Amino acid sequence: MNKTIDDQIVNQLETIAGKENVLVNELDMEPYSHDETPGLRSFPEAVVKPTETEQISQILRLANEKTVPATPRGGGTGLSGGAVPLCGGLVVSLERMNKILDIDTNNSMATVQAGVINGELQREAEKLGLFYPVNPASMDSCTIGGNVAENCGGANAVRYGTTKDYVCGLEVILADGQIVRAGGKLVKNATDFSLIQLLLGSEGTLGIMNEITLRLVPLPEATVVLIIPFDDLSALSEIVREVFQTRIVLTMIEIMDRRTIKACQEFLDRKIPFDEARAHLLLRLDGKDRKELEGSFQAIGEICLNKGGLDVLVVEEISDQRKIWEVRQSIHEALVDKAHLLTDEDVVVPRTEITNLLSGVQEISKRHNLPVANFGHLGDGNIHVNFLREDLEEEVARKALTPALNELFRLAVSLGGKISGEHGVGLFKKPYFPLSVDKNYIKLMRGIKKVFDPSNILNPGKIFD
Ligand SMILES: Cc1cc2nc3c(=O)[nH]c(=O)nc-3n(C[C@H](O)[C@H](O)[C@H](O)COP(=O)(O)OP(=O)(O)OC[C@H]3O[C@@H](n4cnc5c(N)ncnc54)[C@H](O)[C@@H]3O)c2cc1C
């Protein structure tokens, strides 16, 4: 890897951001050499942690002048290697741009700096009776800037949508240091090209998200969670179809298979009911009060029981619902710790293809003798397919992984889906990107990248070369 940062550039960075906000020591930079994607690592030459907008602008201007690669970083929870500084250079960490600037209850909008942790915004909004519903399982460590850059989703997406449905205003800093503002505290805007939608999911390759204005919704007054254990998974697509046909609006429809349940149980040292079932469905309903929800959860429970559900556990206490969310949040760590997770994928297909996806995944797993655990957002057709090493030799497992992944992504595309529903392409899925997007689309994306970042300094080597 070519060295791109010399002492003079380090001095200039220190002048811009302060000596205490520039790291060059390898030990200090270790946490910035990886995200949460298993097996990916690359060291930067320096890390800078700006505390003001003008500093970000000056840092990028300098990087652009000296052609230094600059990788933006939020919480480092990414699962596609987006924040890994593949070409060395500079990591621009937004961790100190972490202020909630304003929660405007009259307009139901929050304006935050990019480094604000998602869960913190949720808690602050809730105190005012408002709700930011995009709840990735990583919400206690990922940042709003990273969420925008990945167009992050969460378990509540069935009812509330994903990050793209909430960003109303965005201040972005371009590769040459220019500051551009789009939108505002506006629920409507037909005045310009929708730069915001273009930047959503751009994975740090087009600009650094700085200030973000997000729409908030009223905090639901009542929530009910249902846990439904299943042994026969062949009815899942049918259940989802019937549930949607009732016109009852669910907040989440999640699935956890037996391997996932067992790993969480061991990891948390906590008994999970019906742990021998092949899978659990996890459903949530939001409403005004229990009375409003009762008819809905009974109707949904009945559909599930008629289609092979073994039982319906109704969880009404908020403290019990929190415990369920703790289990859901622990899955990634549990699979890493208890099953030697090799990869956490997030393919997405039309809802109606869920059964075909899950049975195809089982066939791939058998064909390559590679254990698999599936969980995720059933109601969005977005399943986390986790290939595991378990007791296999590292070399044997790695050898099986490449063809298994290739077949997984081809399967998702053949079912009308995409290779990522929420984790992005980053570095890990770059080889498979052309499977999902046609040549003309990629040509258009390259053209857009050139307009935003002609010297290719922003997160080079991600999504496509
Ligand atoms: C346990 C666990 C559970 C998860 N659950 C979910 C889930 O339910 N739904 C989901 O969608 N994802 C999930 N993820 C993935 C991850 O949390 C999301 O992709 C999240 O949006 C990343 O945010 P971050 O701040 O950690 O970004 P990082 O990992 O730091 O960066 C991600 C990408 O965004 C870019 N970036 C970061 N900040 C900025 C910025 N300010 N401006 C421009 N680019 C920037 C980086 O360059 C990189 O390409 C999960 C991850 C883990 C480890």
The ligand as an SDF file (V2000), in Angstrom:
LIG
                    3D

 53 58  0  0  0  0  0  0  0  0999 V2000
  -25.0570   -6.3260   16.2530 C   0  0  0  0  0  0  0  0  0  0  0  0
  -25.3710   -5.5560   14.9900 C   0  0  0  0  0  0  0  0  0  0  0  0
  -26.6830   -5.4050   14.6130 C   0  0  0  0  0  0  0  0  0  0  0  0
  -27.0000   -4.6820   13.4510 C   0  0  0  0  0  0  0  0  0  0  0  0
  -28.3220   -4.5390   13.1100 N   0  0  0  0  0  0  0  0  0  0  0  0
  -28.6410   -3.8270   12.0270 C   0  0  0  0  0  0  0  0  0  0  0  0
  -30.0100   -3.6340   11.6730 C   0  0  0  0  0  0  0  0  0  0  0  0
  -30.9210   -4.1040   12.3500 O   0  0  0  0  0  0  0  0  0  0  0  0
  -30.2790   -2.9000   10.5720 N   0  0  0  0  0  0  0  0  0  0  0  0
  -29.2790   -2.3540    9.8200 C   0  0  0  0  0  0  0  0  0  0  0  0
  -29.5850   -1.6750    8.8350 O   0  0  0  0  0  0  0  0  0  0  0  0
  -27.9880   -2.5290   10.1210 N   0  0  0  0  0  0  0  0  0  0  0  0
  -27.6320   -3.2350   11.2050 C   0  0  0  0  0  0  0  0  0  0  0  0
  -26.3130   -3.4000   11.5280 N   0  0  0  0  0  0  0  0  0  0  0  0
  -25.2650   -2.8010   10.6770 C   0  0  0  0  0  0  0  0  0  0  0  0
  -24.8100   -1.3890   11.1200 C   0  0  0  0  0  0  0  0  0  0  0  0
  -25.0780   -1.1560   12.4880 O   0  0  0  0  0  0  0  0  0  0  0  0
  -25.4760   -0.3080   10.2640 C   0  0  0  0  0  0  0  0  0  0  0  0
  -25.0310   -0.4320    8.9290 O   0  0  0  0  0  0  0  0  0  0  0  0
  -25.2230    1.1250   10.7480 C   0  0  0  0  0  0  0  0  0  0  0  0
  -25.9860    2.0080    9.9620 O   0  0  0  0  0  0  0  0  0  0  0  0
  -23.7580    1.5480   10.6740 C   0  0  0  0  0  0  0  0  0  0  0  0
  -23.6050    2.7550   11.3930 O   0  0  0  0  0  0  0  0  0  0  0  0
  -22.1850    3.1700   11.9910 P   0  0  0  0  0  0  0  0  0  0  0  0
  -22.3200    4.4980   12.6020 O   0  0  0  0  0  0  0  0  0  0  0  0
  -21.6630    2.1140   12.8650 O   0  0  0  0  0  0  0  0  0  0  0  0
  -21.3410    3.2700   10.6470 O   0  0  0  0  0  0  0  0  0  0  0  0
  -19.8820    2.7400   10.3180 P   0  0  0  0  0  0  0  0  0  0  0  0
  -19.7980    1.2740   10.4510 O   0  0  0  0  0  0  0  0  0  0  0  0
  -18.8800    3.5540   11.0370 O   0  0  0  0  0  0  0  0  0  0  0  0
  -19.8190    3.1200    8.7740 O   0  0  0  0  0  0  0  0  0  0  0  0
  -20.6790    2.5030    7.8490 C   0  0  0  0  0  0  0  0  0  0  0  0
  -20.5150    3.1760    6.4850 C   0  0  0  0  0  0  0  0  0  0  0  0
  -20.9920    4.5110    6.5400 O   0  0  0  0  0  0  0  0  0  0  0  0
  -19.9680    5.4420    6.2370 C   0  0  0  0  0  0  0  0  0  0  0  0
  -20.1580    6.5650    7.1540 N   0  0  0  0  0  0  0  0  0  0  0  0
  -20.2390    6.5470    8.4980 C   0  0  0  0  0  0  0  0  0  0  0  0
  -20.5080    7.7810    8.9750 N   0  0  0  0  0  0  0  0  0  0  0  0
  -20.5890    8.5820    7.8940 C   0  0  0  0  0  0  0  0  0  0  0  0
  -20.8400    9.9740    7.7100 C   0  0  0  0  0  0  0  0  0  0  0  0
  -21.0770   10.8030    8.7470 N   0  0  0  0  0  0  0  0  0  0  0  0
  -20.8450   10.4800    6.4520 N   0  0  0  0  0  0  0  0  0  0  0  0
  -20.6190    9.6680    5.3920 C   0  0  0  0  0  0  0  0  0  0  0  0
  -20.3790    8.3620    5.5020 N   0  0  0  0  0  0  0  0  0  0  0  0
  -20.3710    7.8230    6.7390 C   0  0  0  0  0  0  0  0  0  0  0  0
  -18.6610    4.6840    6.4020 C   0  0  0  0  0  0  0  0  0  0  0  0
  -17.6670    5.1970    5.5430 O   0  0  0  0  0  0  0  0  0  0  0  0
  -19.0700    3.2920    6.0170 C   0  0  0  0  0  0  0  0  0  0  0  0
  -19.0480    3.1470    4.6250 O   0  0  0  0  0  0  0  0  0  0  0  0
  -25.9720   -4.1270   12.6620 C   0  0  0  0  0  0  0  0  0  0  0  0
  -24.6320   -4.2870   13.0590 C   0  0  0  0  0  0  0  0  0  0  0  0
  -24.3310   -5.0040   14.1980 C   0  0  0  0  0  0  0  0  0  0  0  0
  -22.8870   -5.1550   14.6010 C   0  0  0  0  0  0  0  0  0  0  0  0
  1  2  1  0
  2  3  1  0
  2 52  2  0
  3  4  2  0
  4  5  1  0
  4 50  1  0
  5  6  2  0
  6  7  1  0
  6 13  1  0
  7  8  2  0
  7  9  1  0
  9 10  1  0
 10 11  2  0
 10 12  1  0
 12 13  2  0
 13 14  1  0
 14 15  1  0
 14 50  1  0
 15 16  1  0
 16 17  1  0
 16 18  1  0
 18 19  1  0
 18 20  1  0
 20 21  1  0
 20 22  1  0
 22 23  1  0
 23 24  1  0
 24 25  2  0
 24 26  1  0
 24 27  1  0
 27 28  1  0
 28 29  2  0
 28 30  1  0
 28 31  1  0
 31 32  1  0
 32 33  1  0
 33 34  1  0
 33 48  1  0
 34 35  1  0
 35 36  1  0
 35 46  1  0
 36 37  1  0
 36 45  1  0
 37 38  2  0
 38 39  1  0
 39 40  1  0
 39 45  2  0
 40 41  1  0
 40 42  2  0
 42 43  1  0
 43 44  2  0
 44 45  1  0
 46 47  1  0
 46 48  1  0
 48 49  1  0
 50 51  2  0
 51 52  1  0
 52 53  1  0
M  END
$$$$
